[in-house]
Amino acid sequence: MVTKTEETELISLENQVDNGGGGAWEYLCLVRKLKVRRSEKVVKHGLSILNDAKKRSSLGPDDWTLYEQVAVAAMDCQSLGVAKDCIKVLQKRFPESKRVGRLEAMLLEAKGSWQEAEEAYASLLEDNSLDQVIHKRKVALAKAQGNISGAIESLNKYLEIFMADHEAWRELAEIYVSLQMYKQAAFCYEELILSQPTIPLYHLAYADVLYTLGGLENLQNAKKYYASAIDLTGGKNTRALFGICLCSSAIAQLTKGKNREDKEGSQLQSLAAIALEKDYKQRAPGNLPLLTSALRSLTLSP
């Protein structure tokens, strides 16, 4: 995840390069280091170096890294001619390289040659079954073809090997949610919360899934995770505040006031409603009547 300081540095350097102030190589290195997506700018500034013999020679062996970076960015921009030219240079210098072979397979994917790309990826995985990039490309390939079941299968196989990849767990969870496979999505978010318990987004997404599943136990747990999302954001998560109100209303309907725990949590419900009204008064006063009406329908208006 890019920090605020890193983002500021990136924007400053980006503006400098765009305005002809130099520093193209430093900018490209920073983009690579932060793993941010700036494909069009990478192609533009990368080619300005690669097409200048003097600038290119000043990089020494790093010019091969730049060829690879520009090739990947060019494929992202659908500048397949540029990507092909860069890969040709790398093929000539590293004829037996699996890393270059990976670029060739990615070019086939970018061209829409799905079957050939799939065969190329399978061959590369036979040589190195632990290549994370290839596993992820297989997932992307399946999604590009609309083969969601294939993407799920590839992601599950990937996570059996790389269980600590948070982005993969999140991607799998989002696919499950899109297919209304909420129990499977819940499992993914549980894994994310266990590994990164201080990220409010995961608590919020897990609470949403539990609320959608319904049932008293799920609603009670959803309420707890909405509360933790509020706590982790310093009380400033509007969606989680709404979640508290919705869960409280649903629990009340299911228990009809007989649930002792729900009675004890009435203060939390009231605080959530008060916080929502305060937030709307500050940021969207015109919508305050709608909020008040909605809260009143939940019998939670403060």
Disulfide bonds with the S-S distance in Angstrom:
none
